[in-house]
Amino acid sequence: MKEIVCKLLVIGAGPGGYICAIRAGQLGVDTVIVEAVKAGGTCLNIGCIPSKALIHAAEEFEKLNHMAGAKSPLGISVEAPKLDLAKTIAWKDGIVGRLNSGVLGLLRKARVKIVHGRAKFRDGKTVEVETETGMQVIRAETIVIATGSEPVELPFLPFGGPVISSTEALSLKTVPQKLVVVGGGYIGLELGTAFAKLGSKVTVVEATSQILPQYDAELVKPVAKRLTDLGIRVLTGAKAKGLSGNTLLIETAEGAEEQLAADKILVTVGRKPRTEGWGLDELDLDRAGKFLRIDDRCRTSMRGIHAIGDITGEPMLAHRAMAQGEMVAEIVAGKKRSWDKRCIPAVCFTDPEIVTAGLSPDEARAQGYEVRVGLFPFNANGRAMTMLSEEGFVRIVARADSNLVLGIQAVGSGVSELSSAFALAIEMGARLQDIAATIHAHPTRSEGFQEAALKALGHALHI
Ligand SMILES: Cc1cc2nc3c(=O)[nH]c(=O)nc-3n(C[C@H](O)[C@H](O)[C@H](O)COP(=O)(O)OP(=O)(O)OC[C@H]3O[C@@H](n4cnc5c(N)ncnc54)[C@H](O)[C@@H]3O)c2cc1C
């Protein structure tokens, strides 16, 4: 049995864990990282990156199909395009492979020791890892738990056969003719939309009264319209009940039973923290619901053990995990840091995309603020017109008394790239006047951001 003693041990090399290890290494902290599967975690291997690759391929295919149907006002026509999904998936795997080696390279460059295998706690300072070359014991002064999350399985729809999770959906070699998506959250809709564009007949079954239930109705409306235009059947208020062969049984909003035949049933009803099967129960760390409870320095209830990323709760997003990882590395290196972020932007890569940062109008009012709201529609934006995508808007929420910006949201084609401007404005404590007085390049969609601020101030120029 081999033994390593180190200052910092990071368990899990997803975006939280690998960033934490790299930053700690850069700061000269003697660091070890253990990864059970592949560096990059969910995000890089089976989440953010592969899903965005598939979404991009689907968008390109749909554009060509649109032009082949002689529907394009651009004057372009093409022959009907063909798709080889196996090649698309191989291209996606190539990107994942490149990023995967990149992460390993960065860890090595920061002089982090990488151990491959599943870590199991012996006690609060020691883990054991079953590696290919035998048992490895690692003792560390500080341990960071970054083991992430996994898809929730419905007991009456266990994964296997036609029932798949997002992981399998991202590696299909042929396009399912009929795809039923159970769960209309962002993962289900991103993948459902992509498969509809690739040629599947898609039905979405969502238990609540609205798809994307975490977003307000105004933001969701353009997405719902596009789903309909793509021929996707959306059943809200409908519950999956069970499976009979390849047929999903559901109860509709009206209480009727319906059978949905499907080649694949994609279950995307949420993700749960990966807390089981590796000795975590022995430590009896405090929980916040299913998640590990942490404080503003990502400390758990046990001294010397931090937790970051999806295992610590919502929002389960890669950039939150990374920001926590960077902060914890600096704390371990002796710097004074605590979680003081004003917002965590979130993007939904649906068609059109949704981006949110800070508070929505309703959330701001619920927190007791009197607000000013400015909304600028993309159908009054020149760039949006030239790109044939005028759906959507930018919306800004500010305190009525001081004009301090509390939240910014947008829905529209390509608005994910506005997320950094939105987050920066909130992080720096911008007021409406700051955004209105900033020159925004013309013609860009970002002008909608400036115009929304002007609208909230009562003197929009282009509407
Ligand atoms: C389809 C899909 C699309 C997504 N799209 C986005 C997006 O566009 N933007 C976004 O911000 N987020 C997205 N997410 C969410 C994002 O992937 C997660 O928030 C992020 O990966 C969380 O990072 P993490 O470091 O906490 O955990 P993970 O990425 O889950 O990494 C945890 C790692 O720990 C390893 N591990 C677990 N247990 C052990 C153990 N005992 N020993 C050793 N290693 C262990 C795992 O193998 C894994 O590699 C998406 C997720 C999915 C599923």
Ligand as a Chemical Component Dictionary entry (heavy atoms), coordinates in Angstrom:
data_LIG
# 
_chem_comp.id                   LIG 
_chem_comp.type                 NON-POLYMER 
_chem_comp.pdbx_formal_charge   0 
_chem_comp.three_letter_code    LIG 
# 
loop_
_chem_comp_atom.comp_id 
_chem_comp_atom.atom_id 
_chem_comp_atom.alt_atom_id 
_chem_comp_atom.type_symbol 
_chem_comp_atom.charge 
_chem_comp_atom.model_Cartn_x 
_chem_comp_atom.model_Cartn_y 
_chem_comp_atom.model_Cartn_z 
_chem_comp_atom.pdbx_ordinal 
LIG C1  C1  C 0 -26.351 17.945 -20.159 1  
LIG C2  C2  C 0 -25.802 18.999 -19.225 2  
LIG C3  C3  C 0 -25.562 20.273 -19.695 3  
LIG C4  C4  C 0 -25.047 21.235 -18.847 4  
LIG N1  N1  N 0 -24.826 22.488 -19.347 5  
LIG C5  C5  C 0 -24.302 23.441 -18.551 6  
LIG C6  C6  C 0 -24.007 24.733 -19.064 7  
LIG O1  O1  O 0 -24.239 25.018 -20.238 8  
LIG N2  N2  N 0 -23.455 25.647 -18.238 9  
LIG C7  C7  C 0 -23.194 25.356 -16.921 10 
LIG O2  O2  O 0 -22.691 26.229 -16.194 11 
LIG N3  N3  N 0 -23.463 24.140 -16.402 12 
LIG C8  C8  C 0 -24.000 23.181 -17.184 13 
LIG N4  N4  N 0 -24.234 21.932 -16.671 14 
LIG C9  C9  C 0 -23.961 21.702 -15.231 15 
LIG C10 C10 C 0 -22.460 21.493 -15.006 16 
LIG O3  O3  O 0 -22.038 20.388 -15.764 17 
LIG C11 C11 C 0 -22.187 21.274 -13.526 18 
LIG O4  O4  O 0 -22.709 22.353 -12.790 19 
LIG C12 C12 C 0 -20.693 21.174 -13.240 20 
LIG O5  O5  O 0 -20.097 20.131 -13.969 21 
LIG C13 C13 C 0 -20.453 20.962 -11.745 22 
LIG O6  O6  O 0 -19.091 20.875 -11.491 23 
LIG P1  P1  P 0 -18.529 20.073 -10.233 24 
LIG O7  O7  O 0 -17.059 20.287 -10.260 25 
LIG O8  O8  O 0 -19.275 20.429 -9.027  26 
LIG O9  O9  O 0 -18.889 18.545 -10.500 27 
LIG P2  P2  P 0 -18.747 17.557 -11.732 28 
LIG O10 O10 O 0 -18.509 18.269 -12.990 29 
LIG O11 O11 O 0 -19.924 16.655 -11.649 30 
LIG O12 O12 O 0 -17.423 16.771 -11.419 31 
LIG C14 C14 C 0 -17.304 15.910 -10.323 32 
LIG C15 C15 C 0 -16.191 14.941 -10.602 33 
LIG O13 O13 O 0 -15.928 14.203 -9.410  34 
LIG C16 C16 C 0 -15.642 12.869 -9.770  35 
LIG N5  N5  N 0 -15.913 12.033 -8.580  36 
LIG C17 C17 C 0 -17.099 11.815 -7.976  37 
LIG N6  N6  N 0 -16.941 11.037 -6.885  38 
LIG C18 C18 C 0 -15.626 10.770 -6.814  39 
LIG C19 C19 C 0 -14.838 10.025 -5.903  40 
LIG N7  N7  N 0 -15.373 9.413  -4.835  41 
LIG N8  N8  N 0 -13.512 9.940  -6.130  42 
LIG C20 C20 C 0 -12.946 10.574 -7.190  43 
LIG N9  N9  N 0 -13.641 11.290 -8.080  44 
LIG C21 C21 C 0 -14.969 11.393 -7.888  45 
LIG C22 C22 C 0 -16.577 12.593 -10.931 46 
LIG O14 O14 O 0 -16.109 11.507 -11.715 47 
LIG C23 C23 C 0 -16.519 13.920 -11.680 48 
LIG O15 O15 O 0 -15.510 13.911 -12.653 49 
LIG C24 C24 C 0 -24.744 20.926 -17.487 50 
LIG C25 C25 C 0 -24.964 19.626 -17.012 51 
LIG C26 C26 C 0 -25.482 18.676 -17.866 52 
LIG C27 C27 C 0 -25.700 17.287 -17.337 53 
# 
loop_
_chem_comp_bond.comp_id 
_chem_comp_bond.atom_id_1 
_chem_comp_bond.atom_id_2 
_chem_comp_bond.value_order 
_chem_comp_bond.pdbx_ordinal 
LIG C1  C2  SING 1  
LIG C2  C3  SING 2  
LIG C2  C26 DOUB 3  
LIG C3  C4  DOUB 4  
LIG C4  N1  SING 5  
LIG C4  C24 SING 6  
LIG N1  C5  DOUB 7  
LIG C5  C6  SING 8  
LIG C5  C8  SING 9  
LIG C6  O1  DOUB 10 
LIG C6  N2  SING 11 
LIG N2  C7  SING 12 
LIG C7  O2  DOUB 13 
LIG C7  N3  SING 14 
LIG N3  C8  DOUB 15 
LIG C8  N4  SING 16 
LIG N4  C9  SING 17 
LIG N4  C24 SING 18 
LIG C9  C10 SING 19 
LIG C10 O3  SING 20 
LIG C10 C11 SING 21 
LIG C11 O4  SING 22 
LIG C11 C12 SING 23 
LIG C12 O5  SING 24 
LIG C12 C13 SING 25 
LIG C13 O6  SING 26 
LIG O6  P1  SING 27 
LIG P1  O7  DOUB 28 
LIG P1  O8  SING 29 
LIG P1  O9  SING 30 
LIG O9  P2  SING 31 
LIG P2  O10 DOUB 32 
LIG P2  O11 SING 33 
LIG P2  O12 SING 34 
LIG O12 C14 SING 35 
LIG C14 C15 SING 36 
LIG C15 O13 SING 37 
LIG C15 C23 SING 38 
LIG O13 C16 SING 39 
LIG C16 N5  SING 40 
LIG C16 C22 SING 41 
LIG N5  C17 SING 42 
LIG N5  C21 SING 43 
LIG C17 N6  DOUB 44 
LIG N6  C18 SING 45 
LIG C18 C19 SING 46 
LIG C18 C21 DOUB 47 
LIG C19 N7  SING 48 
LIG C19 N8  DOUB 49 
LIG N8  C20 SING 50 
LIG C20 N9  DOUB 51 
LIG N9  C21 SING 52 
LIG C22 O14 SING 53 
LIG C22 C23 SING 54 
LIG C23 O15 SING 55 
LIG C24 C25 DOUB 56 
LIG C25 C26 SING 57 
LIG C26 C27 SING 58 
# 
